[in-house]
Amino acid sequence: MDNNYLTILNDEKNRQNKSIVLIASENYASKSVREAQGSIFTNKYAEGYPGARYYGGCEYVDQIENLAISRAKELFGAEHVNVQPHSGAQANMAVYSALFNSPDLIMSLPLDHGGHLTHGSKVNFSGKFYNFKHYEVDRESEQIDYDKLHELAKIFSPKAILSGFTAYPREIDFERMKYICEDVGSLMIVDMAHISGLVAAKLHNDCVKYADVVTSTTHKTLRGPRGGLILSKKEYAKKIDKSVFPGMQGGPMMHTIAAKAVAFQEALSEDFVEYQKLVLKNAKSLASKLAKSGLRIVTGDTDTHMLLVDVSNFNLTGKLAEERLNESGIIVNRNTIPYDVNPPRICSGIRIGTAAISSRGMDEDAISVISECIIQILRNSSDKNIIKEKILSLASKYPILD
């Protein structure tokens, strides 16, 4: 037995159990998902696709991949599904490679307005290899101005318009996005990594029925294993599959695909829908309580699992706010806000998500404690040890690991 490994593993179990995780991109996979990911499927190489592998002995990995595909199709109403991408970033890379040439213009929301690194950031492969032109959120509302986006799309005639974001807390009007794309002759690409659980539960506008291609992670609100997913119309299936393998990846992680199959089945349940309702309720409640205590909520509210909080009126940077909260056991990440005056490593905001705490069963009573602790920590107005004890006591009431 590797004692060093066991020590580190137990330390991480304790950290997760004793912390209040408010990172919007994190969640807790079920025991069934974790068991599938730790299964003997990890031993099998399976380059290719079901029925067309480049290795022998693939009869059962073919079954598990087909099961994951069929469940994802049922969950999202997709015409075609590829479950092999190792991550959301690799799913995006595969889609770009399949559908675009380097000079093709793609419109997206930039990183500092809520987009993702893979949506054309200059430090990322997407911005280095592809031609991105950014639209922005409105300075006053901090939300997408669809009329302005439409005007820009008419000017630039992009090959595709990308929506679905990493730090945008409002519901996206995918029907309007589709209308704009059709009017200017653009493909509609959606990265639903953050909202996939809400989309699956039909608690957010459905992007799958409108978009040509949808990418996603399988963790975050979907609560599966860390991995990627691509959904598309049938006409793009062959190009996308070839781009994933052999274009971007070699052997798929069959143990992760097995875990995806389990997670998709869990997401088809009524319990999952009730869980997503709790996620939304908790986010609304937390936003309201923080706003009443003097913090500015970017866009004024949230429609999703996340809220973006401007901490500058507490005379803090996002970096300092993150550090203070983390020291007390509330885990968040610093985040830029639209038209931020601070550089990305410092920034003016923090991003907060309620998917993980909702998986632990935390509800309105817990939200009251969490919001109170956040305000006390950021104001530096209470004894740190007392706050830590409050957080530890709350966390102990909602254990996460079985």
C-alpha positions as CSV (number, residue, x, y, z in Angstrom):
1,M,0.0,0.0,0.0
2,D,1.3,3.4,-1.0
3,N,1.1,5.4,2.3
4,N,2.2,8.6,0.7
5,Y,-0.7,8.4,-1.8
6,L,-3.2,7.5,0.9
7,T,-2.1,10.5,3.0
8,I,-2.5,12.9,0.1
9,L,-5.9,11.3,-0.8
10,N,-7.2,11.6,2.7
11,D,-5.9,15.2,2.9
12,E,-7.9,16.1,-0.2
13,K,-11.0,14.3,1.1
14,N,-10.8,16.4,4.3
15,R,-10.2,19.6,2.3
16,Q,-13.3,19.0,0.2
17,N,-15.4,18.0,3.1
18,K,-14.3,21.0,5.3
19,S,-14.5,23.7,2.6
20,I,-17.5,25.5,1.1
21,V,-16.8,25.3,-2.7
22,L,-18.3,28.2,-4.6
23,I,-16.2,27.7,-7.8
24,A,-18.7,27.8,-10.6
25,S,-16.9,25.2,-12.7
26,E,-16.6,22.6,-9.9
27,N,-19.1,20.0,-8.7
28,Y,-19.2,16.6,-6.9
29,A,-19.6,13.5,-9.0
30,S,-21.7,10.8,-7.5
31,K,-20.2,7.6,-6.1
32,S,-21.5,5.7,-9.2
33,V,-19.8,8.1,-11.6
34,R,-16.5,7.8,-9.6
35,E,-16.7,4.1,-9.6
36,A,-17.2,4.0,-13.3
37,Q,-14.3,6.3,-13.9
38,G,-12.1,4.0,-11.6
39,S,-13.2,0.9,-13.4
40,I,-11.2,-1.6,-15.4
41,F,-12.2,0.2,-18.6
42,T,-9.1,2.3,-17.9
43,N,-7.0,-0.6,-19.1
44,K,-8.4,-0.7,-22.6
45,Y,-7.0,1.1,-25.7
46,A,-9.7,1.7,-28.3
47,E,-8.6,4.1,-31.0
48,G,-11.4,4.6,-33.5
49,Y,-15.1,4.4,-33.0
50,P,-17.6,1.6,-32.1
51,G,-17.5,-1.0,-34.8
52,A,-14.4,0.6,-36.4
53,R,-11.6,0.2,-33.9
54,Y,-7.9,-0.1,-34.6
55,Y,-7.4,-2.6,-31.7
56,G,-8.9,-6.0,-30.9
57,G,-10.9,-6.8,-27.7
58,C,-13.2,-3.8,-28.0
59,E,-16.6,-5.5,-27.9
60,Y,-17.4,-4.2,-24.5
61,V,-15.9,-0.7,-24.8
62,D,-18.0,-0.4,-28.0
63,Q,-21.1,-1.2,-25.9
64,I,-20.2,1.4,-23.2
65,E,-19.5,4.1,-25.8
66,N,-22.7,3.4,-27.6
67,L,-24.6,3.6,-24.3
68,A,-23.1,7.0,-23.5
69,I,-23.9,8.2,-27.0
70,S,-27.6,7.0,-26.9
71,R,-28.1,8.5,-23.4
72,A,-26.6,11.9,-24.4
73,K,-28.9,11.9,-27.5
74,E,-31.9,11.3,-25.3
75,L,-30.8,13.8,-22.7
76,F,-30.2,16.7,-25.1
77,G,-32.2,15.7,-28.2
78,A,-29.1,15.7,-30.3
79,E,-28.8,14.3,-33.8
80,H,-25.2,13.3,-33.4
81,V,-22.9,12.9,-30.3
82,N,-19.2,12.4,-29.9
83,V,-18.3,11.5,-26.3
84,Q,-14.6,11.1,-26.8
85,P,-13.1,14.6,-26.2
86,H,-10.9,14.6,-23.1
87,S,-12.0,18.1,-22.1
88,G,-14.2,21.1,-23.2
89,A,-11.1,22.8,-24.6
90,Q,-10.3,19.8,-26.8
91,A,-13.9,19.6,-27.9
92,N,-13.7,23.2,-29.0
93,M,-10.4,22.6,-30.8
94,A,-11.9,19.6,-32.6
95,V,-14.8,21.7,-33.8
96,Y,-12.7,24.5,-35.0
97,S,-10.4,22.1,-36.9
98,A,-13.4,20.4,-38.5
99,L,-15.2,23.4,-39.6
100,F,-12.9,26.4,-40.1
101,N,-9.7,27.4,-41.9
102,S,-7.4,29.9,-40.3
103,P,-8.6,32.9,-42.2
104,D,-12.3,32.2,-41.5
105,L,-13.7,34.9,-39.2
106,I,-15.5,33.7,-36.0
107,M,-17.3,36.1,-33.7
108,S,-17.2,35.5,-29.9
109,L,-17.4,37.2,-26.5
110,P,-13.9,38.0,-25.2
111,L,-12.4,36.6,-22.0
112,D,-12.8,39.8,-20.1
113,H,-16.5,40.0,-21.0
114,G,-17.4,36.5,-19.9
115,G,-16.0,34.4,-22.7
116,H,-13.6,31.5,-22.4
117,L,-9.9,31.2,-23.2
118,T,-10.8,28.9,-26.2
119,H,-13.1,31.6,-27.6
120,G,-10.3,33.5,-29.3
121,S,-8.0,34.6,-26.5
122,K,-4.6,35.6,-27.9
123,V,-2.7,33.4,-25.3
124,N,-4.7,30.3,-26.4
125,F,-4.5,28.1,-29.5
126,S,-7.9,29.5,-30.6
127,G,-6.6,33.1,-30.8
128,K,-3.2,32.0,-32.3
129,F,-4.6,29.7,-35.0
130,Y,-8.0,31.2,-35.9
131,N,-9.4,34.6,-36.8
132,F,-11.6,35.8,-34.0
133,K,-13.5,39.1,-33.9
134,H,-15.1,39.9,-30.6
135,Y,-18.5,41.4,-29.7
136,E,-19.0,42.8,-26.2
137,V,-21.6,43.2,-23.5
138,D,-23.3,46.6,-23.1
139,R,-21.3,48.9,-20.7
140,E,-24.4,49.8,-18.6
141,S,-26.5,46.6,-18.5
142,E,-23.4,44.4,-18.7
143,Q,-25.5,42.0,-20.9
144,I,-25.4,41.0,-24.5
145,D,-26.8,43.7,-26.8
146,Y,-28.3,41.5,-29.5
147,D,-29.1,44.4,-31.8
148,K,-25.5,45.6,-31.7
149,L,-24.3,42.0,-32.2
150,H,-26.6,41.8,-35.2
151,E,-25.1,45.0,-36.6
152,L,-21.6,43.8,-36.2
153,A,-22.4,40.4,-37.8
154,K,-23.7,42.2,-40.9
155,I,-20.5,44.2,-41.1
156,F,-18.1,41.3,-40.5
157,S,-20.0,38.4,-42.2
158,P,-18.5,35.8,-39.9
159,K,-18.2,32.1,-40.8
160,A,-19.6,31.4,-37.3
161,I,-21.0,33.2,-34.2
162,L,-20.0,31.6,-30.9
163,S,-22.1,31.9,-27.8
164,G,-22.2,30.1,-24.4
165,F,-19.8,31.6,-21.9
166,T,-17.7,31.0,-18.8
167,A,-18.5,34.1,-16.7
168,Y,-21.9,35.4,-18.0
169,P,-24.6,34.9,-15.4
170,R,-27.7,35.7,-17.5
171,E,-29.8,33.4,-19.7
172,I,-28.8,33.4,-23.3
173,D,-31.4,34.0,-26.0
174,F,-30.4,31.2,-28.3
175,E,-33.5,31.7,-30.6
176,R,-32.3,35.3,-31.2
177,M,-28.7,34.0,-31.8
178,K,-30.1,31.6,-34.4
179,Y,-32.0,34.4,-36.1
180,I,-28.9,36.5,-36.3
181,C,-26.8,33.6,-37.6
182,E,-29.3,32.8,-40.3
183,D,-29.7,36.4,-41.4
184,V,-25.9,36.8,-42.0
185,G,-25.3,33.2,-43.2
186,S,-23.2,32.1,-40.2
187,L,-22.9,28.8,-38.4
188,M,-24.2,28.8,-34.9
189,I,-21.7,27.3,-32.4
190,V,-22.5,27.1,-28.7
191,D,-20.2,26.2,-25.8
192,M,-22.6,25.2,-23.1
193,A,-20.0,23.9,-20.7
194,H,-21.3,25.9,-17.7
195,I,-25.1,25.6,-18.4
196,S,-25.3,22.0,-19.7
197,G,-27.0,20.7,-16.5
198,L,-29.5,23.5,-16.7
199,V,-30.1,22.8,-20.4
200,A,-30.5,19.1,-19.7
201,A,-33.1,19.9,-17.0
202,K,-34.9,22.3,-19.4
203,L,-34.4,25.2,-17.0
204,H,-32.4,27.3,-19.5
205,N,-33.2,28.1,-23.1
206,D,-32.4,25.1,-25.3
207,C,-29.3,25.7,-27.5
208,V,-29.2,22.2,-29.0
209,K,-32.3,22.6,-31.1
210,Y,-31.0,25.8,-32.6
211,A,-27.2,25.4,-32.9
212,D,-25.3,23.6,-35.7
213,V,-22.7,22.4,-33.1
214,V,-22.7,22.4,-29.3
215,T,-19.7,21.7,-27.2
216,S,-19.6,21.0,-23.5
217,T,-17.8,19.7,-20.5
218,T,-19.4,16.8,-18.6
219,H,-18.6,18.1,-15.1
220,K,-19.7,21.5,-13.9
221,T,-23.5,21.6,-13.7
222,L,-23.9,18.3,-15.5
223,R,-22.2,16.7,-12.5
224,G,-20.3,13.9,-14.4
225,P,-16.6,13.1,-14.8
226,R,-14.2,15.7,-16.0
227,G,-14.4,15.4,-19.8
228,G,-15.7,16.9,-23.0
229,L,-18.7,16.4,-25.3
230,I,-19.8,17.4,-28.8
231,L,-23.4,17.5,-30.1
232,S,-24.1,18.4,-33.7
233,K,-26.5,18.2,-36.6
234,K,-26.0,15.1,-38.7
235,E,-24.4,17.0,-41.6
236,Y,-21.4,17.8,-39.5
237,A,-21.0,14.4,-37.9
238,K,-18.3,12.9,-40.2
239,K,-16.1,16.0,-40.1
240,I,-16.3,16.3,-36.4
241,D,-15.6,12.6,-35.7
242,K,-12.6,12.7,-38.0
243,S,-11.4,15.9,-36.3
244,V,-11.6,14.3,-32.8
245,F,-9.9,11.0,-34.0
246,P,-7.5,10.8,-35.7
247,G,-7.2,14.6,-35.9
248,M,-6.9,15.8,-32.3
249,Q,-6.7,12.7,-30.1
250,G,-5.5,9.1,-30.1
251,G,-7.0,6.5,-27.8
252,P,-10.2,7.7,-26.0
253,M,-10.4,7.4,-22.2
254,M,-12.9,4.6,-22.0
255,H,-13.2,4.7,-18.2
256,T,-14.2,8.4,-18.5
257,I,-16.7,7.5,-21.2
258,A,-18.2,4.9,-18.9
259,A,-18.5,7.5,-16.2
260,K,-20.2,9.9,-18.8
261,A,-22.7,7.1,-19.5
262,V,-23.6,6.9,-15.8
263,A,-23.8,10.7,-15.4
264,F,-26.1,11.0,-18.5
265,Q,-28.4,8.4,-17.0
266,E,-28.4,10.3,-13.7
267,A,-29.2,13.5,-15.5
268,L,-32.3,11.9,-17.1
269,S,-33.9,11.5,-13.7
270,E,-36.5,13.7,-11.9
271,D,-34.1,14.0,-9.0
272,F,-31.6,15.8,-11.3
273,V,-34.2,18.3,-12.4
274,E,-35.0,19.0,-8.7
275,Y,-31.3,19.4,-8.0
276,Q,-31.0,22.0,-10.8
277,K,-34.0,23.9,-9.4
278,L,-32.1,24.1,-6.1
279,V,-29.0,25.3,-7.9
280,L,-30.9,28.2,-9.4
281,K,-32.8,29.0,-6.2
282,N,-29.5,29.1,-4.2
283,A,-27.8,31.4,-6.8
284,K,-30.7,33.8,-6.8
285,S,-30.8,33.9,-3.0
286,L,-27.1,34.4,-2.6
287,A,-27.0,37.2,-5.2
288,S,-29.9,38.9,-3.4
289,K,-28.2,38.6,0.1
290,L,-24.8,39.8,-1.1
291,A,-26.4,42.8,-2.9
292,K,-28.3,43.8,0.2
293,S,-25.0,43.8,2.1
294,G,-23.4,46.2,-0.3
295,L,-21.7,44.1,-2.9
296,R,-22.4,44.9,-6.6
297,I,-23.7,42.0,-8.6
298,V,-22.6,42.3,-12.2
299,T,-25.7,42.6,-14.5
300,G,-27.7,43.1,-11.3
301,D,-28.8,39.5,-10.9
302,T,-28.3,35.9,-12.1
303,D,-30.4,33.5,-14.2
304,T,-28.0,30.6,-13.9
305,H,-25.8,28.8,-11.4
306,M,-23.3,31.6,-11.2
307,L,-23.0,35.2,-10.1
308,L,-20.2,37.7,-10.8
309,V,-19.5,40.0,-7.9
310,D,-17.7,43.3,-8.2
311,V,-15.7,43.7,-4.9
312,S,-14.2,47.1,-5.7
313,N,-16.7,49.0,-3.6
314,F,-15.2,47.1,-0.6
315,N,-11.8,48.5,-1.6
316,L,-10.7,45.1,-2.6
317,T,-9.3,43.5,-5.8
318,G,-10.6,40.1,-6.9
319,K,-7.2,38.6,-6.0
320,L,-7.3,39.9,-2.5
321,A,-11.0,38.8,-2.1
322,E,-10.2,35.3,-3.3
323,E,-7.3,35.0,-0.9
324,R,-9.2,36.2,2.1
325,L,-12.2,33.9,1.4
326,N,-10.0,30.9,0.7
327,E,-8.1,31.3,3.9
328,S,-11.4,30.9,5.8
329,G,-12.5,27.9,3.8
330,I,-14.8,29.5,1.2
331,I,-13.3,28.6,-2.1
332,V,-13.9,31.0,-5.0
333,N,-11.9,32.3,-8.0
334,R,-11.0,35.9,-8.9
335,N,-12.5,37.0,-12.2
336,T,-12.5,40.0,-14.5
337,I,-15.7,42.0,-14.8
338,P,-16.8,43.8,-18.0
339,Y,-14.6,46.9,-18.6
340,D,-12.4,46.0,-15.7
341,V,-9.8,48.6,-14.8
342,N,-7.5,46.0,-13.2
343,P,-5.3,43.4,-15.1
344,P,-6.6,39.8,-15.3
345,R,-4.2,38.5,-12.5
346,I,-5.6,41.1,-10.1
347,C,-9.1,42.0,-11.5
348,S,-12.0,43.5,-9.7
349,G,-14.4,40.6,-9.3
350,I,-15.0,37.1,-8.0
351,R,-17.0,34.4,-9.7
352,I,-19.4,32.4,-7.4
353,G,-21.3,29.3,-8.3
354,T,-23.9,27.2,-6.5
355,A,-23.7,23.8,-8.2
356,A,-21.3,22.2,-5.7
357,I,-23.0,23.4,-2.5
358,S,-26.4,22.3,-4.0
359,S,-25.0,18.8,-4.6
360,R,-24.3,18.7,-0.9
361,G,-28.0,19.6,-0.2
362,M,-27.4,23.1,1.0
363,D,-30.4,25.3,0.9
364,E,-31.7,28.7,2.1
365,D,-30.5,28.3,5.7
366,A,-27.0,27.5,4.4
367,I,-27.1,30.4,2.0
368,S,-27.8,32.7,4.8
369,V,-24.7,31.5,6.7
370,I,-22.5,31.6,3.6
371,S,-23.5,35.1,2.6
372,E,-23.0,36.4,6.1
373,C,-19.5,34.8,6.3
374,I,-18.6,36.3,2.9
375,I,-19.5,39.8,3.9
376,Q,-17.7,39.5,7.3
377,I,-14.6,38.2,5.6
378,L,-14.5,40.8,2.9
379,R,-15.2,43.6,5.4
380,N,-12.6,42.1,7.7
381,S,-15.1,42.8,10.4
382,S,-15.1,39.7,12.6
383,D,-12.7,37.3,14.3
384,K,-11.2,35.0,11.6
385,N,-11.2,32.0,13.9
386,I,-14.9,32.5,14.7
387,I,-15.7,32.7,11.0
388,K,-13.6,29.5,10.3
389,E,-15.6,27.7,12.9
390,K,-18.9,28.8,11.4
391,I,-17.8,27.5,8.0
392,L,-16.5,24.2,9.4
393,S,-19.7,23.7,11.3
394,L,-21.8,24.3,8.2
395,A,-19.6,22.0,6.0
396,S,-19.8,19.2,8.6
397,K,-23.6,19.2,8.3
398,Y,-23.4,18.5,4.6
399,P,-20.8,15.8,4.1
400,I,-19.9,15.1,0.4
401,L,-17.9,11.9,0.2
402,D,-19.6,8.5,0.8
